[in-house]
Amino acid sequence: MESIKRKIIIGILMMLVILGNETIYAVEQVNTQIELEDIGKHKQIFIAGNPNLAPIESYDGEKYTGIIPDLFKKITEISGIEFRYINDKQDWKEYAENNQVEIISGIEAGINLEPYHLRNRIDLVSFPVKDEEKIYSIAFTEIADDSLIEIIKKSLEQITEFEMQEILIANTTNGQSNNEFLYFFILIVGILLLTTLVFYILYKKYKQETTKAKYVDNITHLGNYQLMERNFDTIITDQNRTSYCIINMGIDISHIEELYGYPEVERILKVISRLLDKEVNKHELFARIYKDSFVIMADYTSEKNITERITRIIQEIKDEMKQTDKTYGLYLYAGIYVLSQTDTSLDNAVYKAMLAKKTAKEQGTLVKMCTQALILKAKIENNLENEMLVALKNDEFVTYVQALMNIRTGKIQCLEALARWENPKIGLVKPKSFISIFEKNNIIDKLDFHMLENTCKMLSSLITNNKEVFTVFCNFSKKTIDNKFFLDRLEEITEKYHVPKQYIGIVVREEMVNYDMVSLKMLMEKLKKAGFAILLDDFDSATYSFEEIAQFHVDYIRMPLKLTESVGDEKIAQIVKKVLEIFHELNIQVIGRDIKETREDEQVLKEIGYDIIQSRAYYPPMPIEEFSRG
């Protein structure tokens, strides 16, 4: 009796160790549908078994009995194939070597099948023998075809766990006392209960891990925006709603990613998260949202207090980042929206804080409060944005070109492409009325590349018709140029229209470089290497040093209008002349624009050293189609 109890304990422990694996039979996952035509090929299949392997299988002098023979009976019920054991005690190895049967049964795990030319081992049952768990299998001889093997696999898939338990109980209690039967029954019930318990624990752990992953940011490893949404209604109530505000804080990371890669960006985001985690109290929340923004749900007492608090946080972040040896500027902006009694949507409040953040960035201030006037302006711009998207689709945005004249020859030297909106309701609209809206709503790239396509179409037409071709300078927003795929898109469009790259010029304006001279240099090098011409707009010695300009390798520099208009002053003219001499030594041509139409002004610019004039008095902007025809 003690040995039986011991076996029960060992059996339960074994089941716990191997829990989660298929310990009764192991077959590949297959389609359980059995084809009738395959079954018809195998009316009777012969098996050589192991006669001394009770209760797995054994021969009693008349027939084979045991777990595996009972399994074959189940397969017969499923498939209709009759399986017959060779009823003698001859060693199965001789049957295998002579290919006298299709199946060899009762093979103990670990036996090498190759010497007996057996294949496709299928593990059927795991069973404790002398305190050791062993696995028993069947294998197939060379005369068993693949369809038979497939039928047996499919049939085994259809045998339920309950049917397997029945077979095990029937063969392990046979011939034993009622007490022994009771112990084995307890064993099976214990196994089932333990299996259920362990699977429940594993499932509960899986659910907990899944839930945790759902609410954790994959970069900062702190709570994400989904967690903030879930807790928003818990913390914010009708009683305290107006004592909270939503802050949207963004960081300009495009130039950092360009210089040092995304790992550096991730490091910055983690630093910001760590500092914010220390800053917020137990009644406040924060989370990273989008790629480069954070949302903070903070206490609000007054505009002065919250503005000072966010300014201090931004300064702490900057101070922390100064500890690194990286040479880049860190630019953060924040927008604040104070919740009203009707603000029950976190998304809506975040959007309003984002409007204030965008305004702060545009105005060059650290922090901006969201006002009703700002919200109203955004609604108007959104309506106009929708109208502009339709206009862009309908080709209402057209390209004009303005010729730039060589001051010495009086001939056209190059062109500049300019955007215009031919609005069917109000007529021609100039860029200053719509460019800023395109930029604010992050759709400026659509307009920029639309203008480039129109320019390439014109150049392609000039080349095809053997007309004189000029370099055309195209204007791109800083947001468009900041996109890491900017150069790829440039090359894609020029190649589409078979336009040599030297006929496309890129205007680099001052706002592109105010924040990062290193990024500008990298951009210039890439554009130059690709073959594009470069025009540096509105030269200002306070913005660029001559050393930097020499490193940029630009082709043209356009002088600011105020400086051009001041050359009538003899002292200023002498200073400008010296500056232009340096540019000419660097093989840079100088452009003066919007001069008056008097010949005296033209002569003064020529004497000082200007190379090119851009003026409506000589060549006003005209539709690109009109220029192509001329």
C-alpha positions as CSV (number, residue, x, y, z in Angstrom):
1,M,0.0,0.0,0.0
2,E,2.8,2.4,0.9
3,S,4.4,1.8,-2.6
4,I,1.1,2.7,-4.2
5,K,0.9,5.9,-2.2
6,R,4.5,6.7,-3.2
7,K,3.7,6.1,-6.8
8,I,0.8,8.5,-6.5
9,I,3.0,11.2,-5.0
10,I,5.7,10.6,-7.7
11,G,3.0,10.7,-10.4
12,I,1.7,14.0,-9.2
13,L,5.1,15.6,-8.9
14,M,6.0,14.4,-12.4
15,M,2.8,15.9,-13.8
16,L,3.7,19.2,-12.2
17,V,7.2,19.1,-13.8
18,I,6.0,18.3,-17.3
19,L,2.8,20.4,-17.0
20,G,2.0,22.3,-20.2
21,N,3.6,19.7,-22.5
22,E,1.8,16.9,-24.4
23,T,2.7,14.0,-22.2
24,I,0.2,11.5,-23.5
25,Y,0.8,11.7,-27.2
26,A,2.8,14.1,-29.3
27,V,1.9,14.6,-33.0
28,E,2.3,17.6,-35.4
29,Q,-0.7,20.0,-35.6
30,V,-2.5,18.8,-38.7
31,N,-5.9,19.2,-40.4
32,T,-8.2,16.8,-38.7
33,Q,-10.3,16.1,-41.8
34,I,-9.5,12.5,-43.0
35,E,-9.9,11.9,-46.8
36,L,-12.1,8.8,-47.5
37,E,-10.0,7.8,-50.5
38,D,-6.9,7.6,-48.3
39,I,-8.7,5.4,-45.8
40,G,-9.7,3.0,-48.5
41,K,-6.1,2.2,-49.3
42,H,-5.6,0.7,-45.8
43,K,-8.2,-1.8,-44.9
44,Q,-6.0,-3.8,-42.6
45,I,-2.7,-2.8,-41.0
46,F,-0.4,-5.1,-39.1
47,I,1.4,-4.1,-35.9
48,A,4.4,-5.7,-34.1
49,G,4.2,-4.9,-30.4
50,N,6.2,-5.3,-27.2
51,P,4.7,-8.3,-25.4
52,N,6.1,-7.6,-22.0
53,L,5.3,-3.9,-21.4
54,A,2.2,-3.9,-19.2
55,P,0.2,-1.7,-18.8
56,I,1.5,0.1,-22.0
57,E,0.9,-3.1,-24.0
58,S,1.4,-6.8,-23.4
59,Y,0.5,-10.2,-24.9
60,D,-1.5,-12.7,-22.7
61,G,-1.2,-15.7,-25.1
62,E,-4.3,-14.8,-27.1
63,K,-4.2,-11.1,-27.8
64,Y,-2.5,-7.7,-27.1
65,T,-3.9,-5.5,-24.4
66,G,-2.9,-2.2,-22.8
67,I,-2.9,1.5,-23.3
68,I,-1.5,1.5,-26.9
69,P,-3.8,-1.3,-28.2
70,D,-6.8,0.7,-26.8
71,L,-5.5,3.8,-28.6
72,F,-5.5,1.8,-31.9
73,K,-9.1,0.8,-31.1
74,K,-10.0,4.5,-30.9
75,I,-8.2,5.1,-34.2
76,T,-10.2,2.4,-35.8
77,E,-13.5,4.0,-34.6
78,I,-12.4,7.3,-36.1
79,S,-10.8,6.1,-39.4
80,G,-12.4,2.7,-40.0
81,I,-9.0,1.1,-40.5
82,E,-8.5,-2.3,-38.8
83,F,-5.3,-2.7,-36.9
84,R,-4.0,-6.3,-36.1
85,Y,-1.2,-7.2,-33.7
86,I,1.0,-10.1,-34.7
87,N,0.1,-12.4,-31.8
88,D,3.4,-13.9,-30.8
89,K,6.3,-13.0,-28.6
90,Q,8.9,-12.6,-31.4
91,D,11.1,-9.5,-30.9
92,W,9.7,-6.5,-32.9
93,K,13.2,-5.7,-34.2
94,E,13.0,-8.7,-36.6
95,Y,9.7,-7.6,-38.0
96,A,11.1,-4.1,-38.5
97,E,14.2,-5.3,-40.3
98,N,12.2,-7.7,-42.5
99,N,9.5,-5.1,-43.3
100,Q,6.8,-7.7,-42.3
101,V,4.5,-5.1,-40.7
102,E,3.6,-1.5,-41.2
103,I,3.8,-0.4,-37.5
104,I,6.2,-1.1,-34.7
105,S,4.6,-0.4,-31.3
106,G,5.8,0.0,-27.7
107,I,9.2,1.6,-28.6
108,E,10.9,3.1,-25.6
109,A,12.2,6.7,-26.0
110,G,15.9,6.9,-26.6
111,I,16.1,3.9,-28.9
112,N,17.8,4.7,-32.2
113,L,15.4,3.8,-35.0
114,E,17.9,4.1,-37.9
115,P,19.4,0.6,-37.6
116,Y,15.8,-0.9,-38.0
117,H,14.9,1.4,-40.9
118,L,12.0,2.9,-39.0
119,R,10.7,6.5,-39.4
120,N,8.1,9.0,-38.2
121,R,8.2,8.3,-34.5
122,I,5.0,9.4,-32.7
123,D,5.1,9.6,-28.9
124,L,1.9,8.2,-27.5
125,V,2.1,7.8,-23.7
126,S,4.2,9.0,-20.8
127,F,4.1,6.6,-17.8
128,P,6.0,6.1,-14.5
129,V,8.0,2.8,-14.4
130,K,10.0,2.0,-11.3
131,D,9.8,5.6,-10.1
132,E,11.1,6.8,-13.5
133,E,8.9,8.4,-16.1
134,K,9.3,6.9,-19.6
135,I,7.8,7.8,-23.0
136,Y,6.6,5.1,-25.4
137,S,6.1,5.5,-29.1
138,I,5.1,3.9,-32.4
139,A,7.1,4.1,-35.6
140,F,6.6,3.1,-39.2
141,T,8.5,0.6,-41.4
142,E,9.4,1.3,-45.0
143,I,6.2,-0.4,-46.4
144,A,3.9,2.1,-44.6
145,D,3.1,4.9,-47.0
146,D,2.7,8.6,-46.0
147,S,-1.1,8.6,-46.2
148,L,-1.3,5.9,-43.5
149,I,0.9,8.0,-41.2
150,E,-1.2,11.1,-41.9
151,I,-4.4,9.3,-41.1
152,I,-3.0,8.1,-37.7
153,K,-1.8,11.6,-36.9
154,K,-5.2,13.1,-37.7
155,S,-7.0,10.4,-35.8
156,L,-4.9,11.0,-32.7
157,E,-5.7,14.7,-32.9
158,Q,-9.4,13.8,-32.6
159,I,-9.0,11.7,-29.4
160,T,-10.1,13.9,-26.6
161,E,-8.3,14.4,-23.2
162,F,-11.2,12.8,-21.5
163,E,-11.0,9.6,-23.7
164,M,-7.3,9.4,-22.9
165,Q,-8.0,9.6,-19.2
166,E,-10.5,6.8,-19.6
167,I,-7.9,4.6,-21.3
168,L,-5.3,5.3,-18.6
169,I,-7.7,4.5,-15.7
170,A,-9.0,1.3,-17.4
171,N,-5.4,0.0,-17.8
172,T,-3.9,1.1,-14.5
173,T,-6.7,-0.2,-12.2
174,N,-7.2,-3.6,-13.9
175,G,-6.8,-6.4,-11.4
176,Q,-6.1,-4.2,-8.4
177,S,-8.1,-3.9,-5.2
178,N,-10.8,-1.3,-4.6
179,N,-8.4,0.7,-2.3
180,E,-5.8,0.7,-5.1
181,F,-8.5,1.8,-7.6
182,L,-9.4,4.6,-5.2
183,Y,-5.8,5.8,-5.0
184,F,-5.4,5.8,-8.7
185,F,-8.7,7.6,-9.1
186,I,-7.4,10.2,-6.6
187,L,-4.3,10.4,-8.7
188,I,-6.2,11.3,-11.8
189,V,-8.5,13.8,-10.1
190,G,-5.4,15.3,-8.4
191,I,-3.7,15.7,-11.7
192,L,-6.7,17.3,-13.3
193,L,-7.1,19.7,-10.4
194,L,-3.4,20.6,-10.4
195,T,-3.5,21.1,-14.1
196,T,-6.5,23.5,-13.8
197,L,-4.9,25.4,-11.0
198,V,-1.6,25.9,-12.7
199,F,-3.3,26.9,-16.0
200,Y,-5.4,29.4,-14.0
201,I,-2.3,30.9,-12.3
202,L,-0.4,31.1,-15.7
203,Y,-3.5,32.7,-17.3
204,K,-3.8,35.2,-14.5
205,K,-0.1,36.1,-14.7
206,Y,-0.4,36.5,-18.5
207,K,-3.4,38.8,-18.1
208,Q,-1.5,40.9,-15.5
209,E,1.6,41.2,-17.8
210,T,-0.6,42.1,-20.8
211,T,-2.4,44.7,-18.8
212,K,0.8,46.1,-17.5
213,A,2.3,46.3,-21.0
214,K,-0.8,48.1,-22.2
215,Y,-0.3,51.0,-19.8
216,V,3.5,51.3,-20.0
217,D,5.3,53.5,-22.4
218,N,7.8,51.5,-24.4
219,I,10.6,54.1,-24.2
220,T,10.2,55.7,-20.8
221,H,8.9,52.6,-19.1
222,L,6.5,54.8,-17.1
223,G,2.8,55.2,-17.4
224,N,1.6,56.0,-20.9
225,Y,-1.3,58.1,-22.3
226,Q,-3.7,55.2,-22.1
227,L,-3.1,55.0,-18.3
228,M,-3.7,58.8,-18.0
229,E,-7.0,58.4,-19.9
230,R,-8.0,55.6,-17.6
231,N,-7.2,57.7,-14.4
232,F,-8.5,61.0,-15.7
233,D,-12.1,60.5,-14.7
234,T,-11.0,59.1,-11.3
235,I,-8.9,62.1,-10.3
236,I,-10.8,64.8,-12.1
237,T,-14.3,65.3,-10.7
238,D,-17.0,68.0,-11.0
239,Q,-15.9,69.3,-7.7
240,N,-12.2,69.9,-8.6
241,R,-12.3,70.1,-12.4
242,T,-11.5,73.8,-12.6
243,S,-8.5,73.5,-10.3
244,Y,-6.6,71.4,-12.9
245,C,-4.9,72.3,-16.1
246,I,-3.5,70.2,-19.0
247,I,0.1,71.0,-20.2
248,N,1.4,69.9,-23.6
249,M,5.2,70.1,-23.6
250,G,7.1,69.5,-26.8
251,I,10.8,69.2,-27.7
252,D,12.3,69.9,-31.1
253,I,14.3,66.7,-31.7
254,S,14.6,66.5,-35.5
255,H,18.1,68.0,-35.6
256,I,19.2,65.8,-32.7
257,E,18.1,62.7,-34.5
258,E,19.9,63.8,-37.6
259,L,23.2,64.5,-35.8
260,Y,23.3,61.6,-33.2
261,G,20.6,59.1,-34.2
262,Y,17.4,58.0,-32.5
263,P,19.2,56.4,-29.4
264,E,20.2,59.9,-28.3
265,V,16.5,61.0,-28.7
266,E,15.4,58.1,-26.6
267,R,18.0,59.1,-23.9
268,I,16.6,62.7,-23.9
269,L,13.0,61.4,-23.6
270,K,14.0,59.2,-20.6
271,V,15.7,62.1,-18.9
272,I,12.6,64.3,-19.3
273,S,10.4,61.5,-18.0
274,R,12.6,61.0,-15.0
275,L,12.5,64.7,-14.1
276,L,8.7,64.9,-14.6
277,D,8.2,61.8,-12.5
278,K,10.0,63.6,-9.6
279,E,8.0,66.8,-10.2
280,V,4.4,65.6,-10.2
281,N,2.6,64.9,-7.0
282,K,0.2,62.0,-6.2
283,H,-2.8,63.9,-7.5
284,E,-1.1,64.7,-10.8
285,L,-0.3,62.6,-13.9
286,F,2.1,62.8,-16.9
287,A,2.7,60.7,-20.0
288,R,4.6,60.8,-23.2
289,I,2.4,61.4,-26.2
290,Y,3.4,61.1,-29.8
291,K,7.1,61.0,-30.6
292,D,8.3,64.2,-29.0
293,S,5.6,65.5,-26.7
294,F,4.6,65.1,-23.0
295,V,1.2,65.7,-21.4
296,I,1.0,66.8,-17.8
297,M,-2.3,66.9,-15.8
298,A,-1.3,69.4,-13.1
299,D,-2.8,71.4,-10.2
300,Y,-3.8,75.0,-11.2
301,T,-4.0,77.9,-8.8
302,S,-3.1,80.9,-11.1
303,E,-1.6,81.6,-14.5
304,K,1.5,83.1,-12.8
305,N,2.2,80.1,-10.6
306,I,1.7,77.5,-13.4
307,T,3.8,79.5,-15.9
308,E,6.6,79.9,-13.4
309,R,6.5,76.2,-12.5
310,I,6.7,75.0,-16.2
311,T,9.4,77.5,-16.9
312,R,11.4,76.1,-14.0
313,I,10.9,72.5,-15.2
314,I,12.0,73.4,-18.7
315,Q,15.2,75.0,-17.3
316,E,15.9,72.0,-15.1
317,I,15.6,69.8,-18.2
318,K,18.0,72.0,-20.1
319,D,20.5,72.1,-17.2
320,E,20.4,68.3,-17.0
321,M,21.1,68.0,-20.7
322,K,24.1,70.4,-20.4
323,Q,25.9,67.6,-18.5
324,T,26.4,65.7,-21.8
325,D,29.3,66.3,-24.2
326,K,26.8,66.5,-27.2
327,T,26.8,69.9,-28.9
328,Y,23.2,70.6,-29.8
329,G,20.6,73.0,-28.6
330,L,17.6,71.7,-26.7
331,Y,14.4,73.6,-27.5
332,L,11.3,73.0,-25.4
333,Y,7.9,74.7,-25.6
334,A,4.8,74.3,-23.5
335,G,1.1,75.1,-23.9
336,I,-1.3,75.3,-21.0
337,Y,-5.1,74.9,-21.0
338,V,-7.1,75.4,-17.8
339,L,-10.0,73.0,-17.5
340,S,-13.5,74.5,-17.5
341,Q,-16.5,72.9,-15.8
342,T,-17.6,71.4,-19.2
343,D,-14.2,69.8,-20.1
344,T,-14.8,66.1,-19.6
345,S,-12.7,64.9,-22.5
346,L,-9.0,64.6,-22.0
347,D,-8.3,64.4,-25.7
348,N,-10.1,67.7,-26.3
349,A,-8.2,69.4,-23.5
350,V,-4.8,68.0,-24.8
351,Y,-5.7,69.4,-28.2
352,K,-6.3,72.9,-26.8
353,A,-3.0,72.8,-24.8
354,M,-1.3,71.7,-28.1
355,L,-2.6,74.8,-29.8
356,A,-1.0,77.0,-27.2
357,K,2.3,75.0,-27.5
358,K,2.4,75.6,-31.3
359,T,1.8,79.3,-30.7
360,A,4.6,79.4,-28.2
361,K,7.0,77.8,-30.7
362,E,6.0,80.1,-33.4
363,Q,6.4,83.2,-31.2
364,G,9.7,81.9,-29.7
365,T,8.4,81.9,-26.1
366,L,8.7,79.0,-23.6
367,V,5.1,78.9,-22.3
368,K,1.8,80.0,-23.7
369,M,-1.7,79.9,-22.2
370,C,-4.6,78.7,-24.4
371,T,-7.3,81.4,-24.7
372,Q,-10.7,81.4,-26.3
373,A,-9.3,83.7,-29.0
374,L,-6.6,81.1,-29.8
375,I,-9.3,78.3,-30.0
376,L,-11.5,80.4,-32.3
377,K,-8.5,81.2,-34.6
378,A,-7.7,77.5,-34.8
379,K,-11.3,76.7,-35.9
380,I,-11.0,79.3,-38.6
381,E,-7.7,78.0,-39.7
382,N,-9.0,74.4,-39.7
383,N,-11.8,75.4,-42.0
384,L,-9.4,77.2,-44.2
385,E,-7.1,74.2,-44.1
386,N,-9.8,71.9,-45.4
387,E,-10.5,74.4,-48.1
388,M,-6.8,74.5,-49.0
389,L,-6.5,70.7,-49.2
390,V,-9.4,70.7,-51.7
391,A,-7.7,73.5,-53.6
392,L,-4.5,71.6,-53.7
393,K,-6.2,68.6,-55.1
394,N,-8.0,70.8,-57.7
395,D,-4.7,72.3,-58.8
396,E,-5.7,75.8,-57.6
397,F,-2.2,76.3,-56.2
398,V,-0.1,77.2,-59.2
399,T,3.6,78.0,-59.8
400,Y,4.8,81.4,-60.9
401,V,8.4,82.1,-61.8
402,Q,10.4,85.3,-61.6
403,A,13.5,85.8,-63.7
404,L,16.8,87.0,-62.1
405,M,18.9,89.2,-64.5
406,N,22.7,89.2,-64.8
407,I,23.6,92.8,-64.0
408,R,26.4,92.8,-66.6
409,T,24.8,91.1,-69.6
410,G,21.2,92.1,-69.0
411,K,20.1,88.5,-69.7
412,I,18.2,86.1,-67.6
413,Q,20.6,84.0,-65.5
414,C,18.3,81.9,-63.2
415,L,14.7,81.8,-62.0
416,E,12.9,81.5,-58.7
417,A,9.7,79.5,-58.3
418,L,6.9,81.2,-56.3
419,A,3.5,79.7,-55.1
420,R,0.2,81.4,-55.8
421,W,-3.4,80.4,-55.1
422,E,-5.8,81.0,-57.9
423,N,-8.9,81.0,-55.6
424,P,-12.1,80.8,-57.8
425,K,-14.0,83.0,-55.3
426,I,-11.5,85.8,-54.6
427,G,-8.9,85.6,-57.3
428,L,-5.1,85.4,-57.0
429,V,-3.9,84.9,-53.4
430,K,-0.2,85.6,-52.5
431,P,1.9,83.2,-50.2
432,K,1.8,85.3,-47.1
433,S,-1.9,84.6,-46.8
434,F,-1.7,80.8,-46.8
435,I,1.9,79.6,-46.2
436,S,1.8,80.0,-42.4
437,I,-1.4,78.0,-42.2
438,F,0.1,75.2,-44.3
439,E,3.1,75.2,-41.9
440,K,1.0,75.3,-38.7
441,N,-1.1,72.3,-39.8
442,N,2.0,70.3,-41.0
443,I,0.8,70.0,-44.6
444,I,3.3,72.5,-46.1
445,D,5.3,69.6,-47.6
446,K,2.4,68.8,-49.9
447,L,2.5,72.3,-51.3
448,D,6.3,72.4,-51.5
449,F,6.6,69.2,-53.5
450,H,3.6,70.2,-55.6
451,M,5.5,73.4,-56.6
452,L,8.7,71.3,-57.3
453,E,6.7,69.0,-59.6
454,N,5.4,71.9,-61.6
455,T,8.9,73.3,-61.9
456,C,10.3,69.9,-63.1
457,K,7.5,69.7,-65.6
458,M,8.5,73.1,-67.1
459,L,12.2,72.2,-67.2
460,S,11.4,68.9,-68.8
461,S,9.4,70.7,-71.5
462,L,12.2,73.2,-72.1
463,I,14.7,70.4,-72.5
464,T,12.5,68.3,-74.8
465,N,11.8,71.3,-77.0
466,N,15.5,72.3,-77.2
467,K,14.9,75.7,-75.5
468,E,17.2,77.5,-73.2
469,V,17.2,76.0,-69.7
470,F,17.8,77.9,-66.5
471,T,18.4,76.9,-62.9
472,V,15.2,77.3,-61.0
473,F,15.4,78.0,-57.2
474,C,12.6,76.5,-55.2
475,N,11.5,77.5,-51.7
476,F,10.9,74.9,-49.1
477,S,9.6,75.3,-45.5
478,K,11.9,74.4,-42.6
479,K,9.4,71.7,-41.7
480,T,9.7,70.1,-45.1
481,I,13.5,70.3,-45.0
482,D,13.6,68.8,-41.5
483,N,12.0,65.6,-42.8
484,K,14.7,63.0,-43.0
485,F,13.3,61.9,-46.4
486,F,13.6,65.4,-47.9
487,L,16.6,64.6,-50.1
488,D,15.1,61.3,-51.2
489,R,11.9,63.0,-52.3
490,L,13.9,65.7,-54.2
491,E,15.8,63.1,-56.1
492,E,12.7,61.0,-56.7
493,I,10.8,63.9,-58.3
494,T,13.7,65.2,-60.4
495,E,14.4,61.7,-61.7
496,K,10.7,61.2,-62.5
497,Y,10.9,64.1,-65.0
498,H,14.5,63.4,-66.1
499,V,15.7,66.8,-65.0
500,P,19.4,67.2,-64.3
501,K,19.9,68.2,-60.7
502,Q,22.0,71.3,-61.5
503,Y,18.8,72.9,-62.8
504,I,17.1,72.7,-59.4
505,G,18.2,75.1,-56.7
506,I,17.3,75.1,-53.1
507,V,16.7,78.3,-51.2
508,V,18.1,78.1,-47.6
509,R,16.4,80.8,-45.6
510,E,17.4,82.2,-42.2
511,E,14.7,80.5,-40.1
512,M,16.1,77.1,-41.2
513,V,19.4,77.7,-39.3
514,N,18.6,79.8,-36.3
515,Y,18.5,76.7,-34.1
516,D,21.4,74.6,-35.3
517,M,24.3,75.5,-37.6
518,V,25.7,72.0,-37.5
519,S,22.5,70.6,-39.0
520,L,22.6,73.3,-41.7
521,K,26.1,72.3,-42.7
522,M,25.2,68.7,-42.9
523,L,22.2,69.6,-45.1
524,M,24.3,71.7,-47.4
525,E,26.9,69.0,-47.9
526,K,24.2,66.5,-48.8
527,L,22.5,68.8,-51.3
528,K,25.8,69.8,-52.9
529,K,27.0,66.2,-53.1
530,A,23.7,65.3,-54.8
531,G,24.2,68.0,-57.4
532,F,21.7,70.6,-56.4
533,A,22.5,74.4,-56.5
534,I,22.2,76.3,-53.2
535,L,21.0,79.9,-52.6
536,L,21.6,81.3,-49.1
537,D,18.8,83.9,-48.5
538,D,19.1,87.2,-46.6
539,F,22.7,87.1,-45.7
540,D,23.4,88.5,-42.2
541,S,26.9,88.6,-40.7
542,A,25.2,88.3,-37.3
543,T,23.8,84.9,-38.3
544,Y,26.6,83.4,-40.4
545,S,30.4,83.9,-40.1
546,F,32.5,84.0,-43.3
547,E,34.2,80.8,-42.1
548,E,30.8,79.0,-42.0
549,I,29.8,80.3,-45.4
550,A,33.0,79.0,-46.8
551,Q,32.2,75.6,-45.4
552,F,28.6,75.7,-46.8
553,H,29.9,75.8,-50.5
554,V,26.8,77.8,-51.6
555,D,26.5,79.0,-55.2
556,Y,24.5,82.2,-54.6
557,I,23.9,84.6,-51.7
558,R,20.9,87.0,-51.8
559,M,21.5,90.2,-49.8
560,P,18.8,91.5,-47.6
561,L,16.6,94.2,-49.1
562,K,17.4,96.8,-46.4
563,L,21.1,96.5,-47.2
564,T,20.6,96.7,-50.9
565,E,18.5,99.9,-50.4
566,S,21.3,101.4,-48.2
567,V,24.1,101.2,-50.7
568,G,23.4,104.8,-51.7
569,D,25.3,105.7,-48.5
570,E,29.0,105.8,-49.5
571,K,30.3,104.3,-46.3
572,I,27.8,101.4,-46.4
573,A,28.6,100.9,-50.1
574,Q,32.3,100.5,-49.3
575,I,31.6,98.0,-46.5
576,V,29.3,96.0,-48.8
577,K,31.9,96.1,-51.6
578,K,34.5,94.5,-49.3
579,V,32.0,91.8,-48.2
580,L,31.2,91.0,-51.9
581,E,34.9,90.7,-52.7
582,I,35.2,87.9,-50.1
583,F,32.1,86.2,-51.6
584,H,33.6,86.4,-55.1
585,E,36.9,84.8,-53.8
586,L,34.7,81.9,-52.6
587,N,33.1,81.6,-56.1
588,I,29.7,82.8,-54.8
589,Q,27.5,85.1,-56.9
590,V,25.6,87.9,-55.2
591,I,22.0,88.7,-55.7
592,G,20.3,92.1,-55.0
593,R,16.5,92.2,-55.1
594,D,13.6,94.6,-55.4
595,I,15.7,97.6,-56.5
596,K,14.1,100.5,-58.2
597,E,14.0,100.7,-61.9
598,T,16.4,103.6,-62.3
599,R,19.6,103.0,-64.1
600,E,21.5,104.9,-61.5
601,D,20.6,102.2,-58.9
602,E,21.6,99.5,-61.2
603,Q,25.0,101.1,-61.9
604,V,25.7,101.5,-58.2
605,L,25.0,97.8,-57.5
606,K,27.2,96.9,-60.5
607,E,30.1,99.0,-59.2
608,I,29.8,97.6,-55.7
609,G,30.0,94.1,-57.1
610,Y,26.5,92.7,-57.3
611,D,26.2,90.0,-60.0
612,I,22.4,89.5,-60.3
613,I,19.3,91.7,-59.9
614,Q,15.9,90.3,-58.9
615,S,13.3,93.0,-59.4
616,R,9.7,93.4,-60.6
617,A,10.9,96.4,-62.6
618,Y,12.8,94.1,-64.9
619,Y,11.0,90.8,-64.7
620,P,7.8,90.5,-62.6
621,P,6.6,87.0,-61.6
622,M,4.6,85.3,-64.3
623,P,2.7,81.9,-64.6
624,I,5.1,79.1,-65.3
625,E,3.1,78.1,-68.4
626,E,3.5,81.7,-69.8
627,F,7.3,81.6,-69.3
628,S,7.5,78.1,-71.0
629,R,5.7,79.5,-74.1
630,G,7.9,82.6,-74.2
